[in-house]
Amino acid sequence: MPTAAQPANFHGRAPVIDPADTAMLLIDHQSGLFQTIQDMPFTQVRAHAAALAKMATLAKIPVITTASVPQGPNGPLIPEIHANAPHAKYVARKGEINAWDNPDFVAAVEATGKKTLIIAGTITSVCMAFPSIAAAHAGYRVFAVIDASGTYSKMAQEITLARVMQAGVVPIDTAAVASELQKTWNREDALQWAQMYGSIFPNYSLLIESYMKAQEVAKNNEQLDSAR
């Protein structure tokens, strides 16, 4: 029987993200649905969804997107996702509310060959929760990104969080996903990761600015000392 320390489908493995075995599913981040978000600022959800797409590109993990009736009031996918993840594969649905009920969507996930899934979606209690629960039941290790998903009330978010955890899904936030995918600052694209963190929590940009200014001042002082 799985416990809080041993989620379903992890089979003794620590519930952490292995980038080499991970695919990202960004579900129904649509302009119309964003207007229903009340549990957090929709601008924050939008920025976090875009950041997930960017970090997937940096970490070289596959991304699958889909939209619920984008030609209707739910609206189109926000453009930042495919702009930040040009390698993402879009799967059209035929009206299914649960993306996992669409055979093409499931086939796209299976085609990645990955057994760990990072999932975010709007609305949290439907677009994120339904495929997360279904994927966990199908044997995938699932991480649900709560702050890159949005719903119509804080209560709905909390109920959904309890429900997906009961199904063996691991809740996580956007910054934690980034850190687990990045692994180390000792990498050539470290500056791109730093800039991406700034989109997750804008105050981090101030840290970068202060560091860059300090480096500039130190360099100028060094040049002045050399000229004397």
C-alpha positions in Angstrom: 0.0 0.0 0.0 1.5 3.4 -1.0 2.1 6.0 1.7 2.9 9.7 1.6 6.6 8.7 1.5 6.0 6.1 -1.2 3.7 7.3 -3.9 2.1 4.8 -6.3 4.1 3.6 -9.3 7.5 4.7 -7.9 8.3 1.1 -6.8 10.8 2.0 -4.2 12.4 4.9 -6.1 12.6 8.3 -4.6 9.9 10.6 -5.9 12.2 12.9 -7.7 12.4 13.8 -11.4 14.9 12.1 -13.7 15.3 14.3 -16.8 16.4 11.3 -18.9 13.1 9.5 -18.2 10.7 12.5 -18.3 8.1 14.0 -20.7 6.1 17.1 -20.1 2.4 17.4 -20.8 0.9 21.0 -21.0 -2.8 20.6 -21.2 -5.5 23.2 -22.1 -3.5 26.4 -21.2 -6.1 28.3 -23.3 -6.9 32.0 -23.3 -10.6 31.5 -22.6 -10.1 29.1 -19.8 -7.5 31.5 -18.2 -10.4 33.9 -17.6 -11.9 31.4 -15.1 -8.8 31.2 -12.9 -9.5 32.5 -9.4 -7.1 30.5 -7.1 -4.1 32.6 -8.1 -3.4 35.5 -10.5 -3.9 34.1 -14.0 -0.8 36.1 -15.1 1.3 34.0 -12.7 -0.2 30.7 -14.1 0.6 31.9 -17.6 4.2 32.8 -16.8 4.7 29.5 -15.1 3.3 27.5 -18.0 5.6 29.4 -20.4 8.5 28.7 -18.0 7.8 25.0 -18.0 8.0 25.0 -21.8 11.3 26.9 -21.7 12.9 24.5 -19.1 11.8 21.5 -21.2 13.7 23.0 -24.1 16.8 23.6 -22.0 16.6 20.1 -20.4 15.9 18.5 -23.8 12.8 16.7 -22.7 9.8 16.0 -25.0 6.7 18.2 -24.6 3.1 17.3 -25.7 0.4 19.9 -25.8 -3.3 19.8 -26.4 -6.3 22.0 -26.3 -10.0 21.5 -25.5 -12.2 22.7 -28.3 -9.8 25.6 -29.2 -12.3 26.9 -31.9 -14.9 27.5 -29.1 -15.0 29.8 -26.1 -12.2 27.9 -24.4 -10.0 29.7 -26.8 -6.6 28.9 -28.4 -3.4 27.8 -26.5 -1.4 30.7 -25.2 1.4 31.2 -27.8 4.2 31.3 -25.3 4.2 27.6 -24.9 5.1 26.6 -28.4 7.3 29.7 -28.7 9.4 28.5 -25.7 9.2 24.8 -26.8 9.3 24.7 -30.6 9.9 21.0 -30.4 6.6 20.5 -28.6 4.1 18.1 -30.3 0.5 19.3 -30.5 -2.3 16.7 -30.4 -5.7 17.7 -31.5 -8.7 16.2 -29.6 -12.2 15.3 -30.8 -14.1 16.8 -27.9 -12.8 14.7 -25.1 -12.7 16.6 -21.8 -10.0 14.2 -20.3 -7.0 14.4 -22.7 -6.2 10.8 -21.7 -9.5 9.6 -23.3 -8.0 10.6 -26.7 -6.1 7.7 -28.2 -3.8 10.0 -30.2 -2.8 11.8 -27.1 -2.0 8.6 -25.2 -0.1 7.3 -28.2 2.0 10.5 -28.3 2.9 10.0 -24.7 3.8 6.3 -25.2 5.9 7.3 -28.2 8.2 9.3 -26.0 9.3 6.1 -24.3 9.3 8.0 -20.9 7.7 6.7 -17.8 7.8 10.0 -15.7 5.4 12.7 -16.6 5.3 16.4 -15.6 1.7 17.6 -16.0 0.1 21.0 -15.8 -3.2 22.1 -17.1 -6.1 24.5 -16.8 -8.6 23.9 -15.3 -6.7 22.2 -12.4 -9.6 20.0 -11.2 -10.3 18.8 -14.7 -7.6 19.3 -17.4 -4.7 18.6 -15.0 -6.4 16.2 -12.6 -8.1 13.8 -15.0 -5.1 12.9 -17.1 -2.8 12.9 -14.1 -5.0 10.3 -12.3 -5.4 8.2 -15.5 -1.6 8.3 -16.2 -0.8 7.2 -12.7 -3.3 4.4 -13.0 -1.6 3.4 -16.3 1.7 3.0 -14.4 3.4 6.4 -15.1 5.2 8.3 -12.4 3.3 11.6 -12.4 4.3 15.1 -11.1 1.5 17.6 -11.1 2.6 21.2 -11.3 0.1 23.0 -9.1 1.2 26.6 -9.7 1.2 26.2 -13.5 -2.4 25.0 -13.3 -5.4 27.2 -12.5 -8.9 26.7 -11.4 -12.0 28.7 -10.3 -11.5 28.7 -6.5 -9.0 28.0 -3.8 -11.3 25.3 -2.5 -11.4 23.5 -5.9 -7.5 23.6 -5.9 -7.3 22.1 -2.4 -9.9 19.4 -3.1 -8.1 18.5 -6.3 -4.7 18.4 -4.6 -6.1 15.9 -2.1 -7.7 13.8 -4.9 -4.6 13.5 -7.0 -2.4 12.6 -4.1 -4.7 9.8 -3.2 -4.2 8.5 -6.7 -0.4 8.5 -6.2 0.3 11.8 -8.1 3.1 13.9 -6.6 2.3 17.6 -6.3 5.2 20.0 -7.2 5.7 23.7 -8.0 7.3 25.3 -11.1 10.5 26.3 -9.4 11.1 22.8 -8.0 10.6 21.3 -11.4 13.2 23.7 -12.8 15.7 22.9 -10.1 15.3 19.1 -10.5 15.7 19.4 -14.3 18.6 21.8 -14.1 20.5 19.7 -11.6 23.6 22.0 -11.4 24.7 25.5 -12.1 27.9 24.1 -13.6 26.5 24.0 -17.1 27.0 26.2 -20.2 23.4 27.4 -20.3 23.4 28.5 -16.6 22.5 32.1 -17.5 19.4 30.9 -19.5 18.3 29.0 -16.4 18.8 32.1 -14.3 16.8 34.2 -16.6 14.0 31.6 -16.6 13.8 31.7 -12.8 13.2 35.4 -13.2 10.0 34.6 -15.1 8.9 32.2 -12.3 9.5 34.7 -9.4 10.3 38.1 -10.8 12.2 39.2 -7.7 14.9 36.7 -8.7 15.7 39.2 -11.6 16.7 41.7 -9.0 19.3 39.2 -7.7 20.7 38.8 -11.2 20.8 42.6 -11.7 22.6 43.2 -8.4 25.1 40.4 -9.2 25.8 41.8 -12.7 26.2 45.3 -11.3 28.6 44.1 -8.7 30.6 42.3 -11.4 30.6 45.5 -13.5 31.9 47.6 -10.6 34.6 45.1 -9.7 35.8 45.0 -13.4 35.8 48.8 -13.6 37.8 49.1 -10.3 40.3 46.5 -11.6 40.8 48.5 -14.8 41.3 51.7 -12.8 43.9 50.0 -10.6 45.7 48.7 -13.7 45.8 52.2 -15.2 47.5 53.7 -12.1 
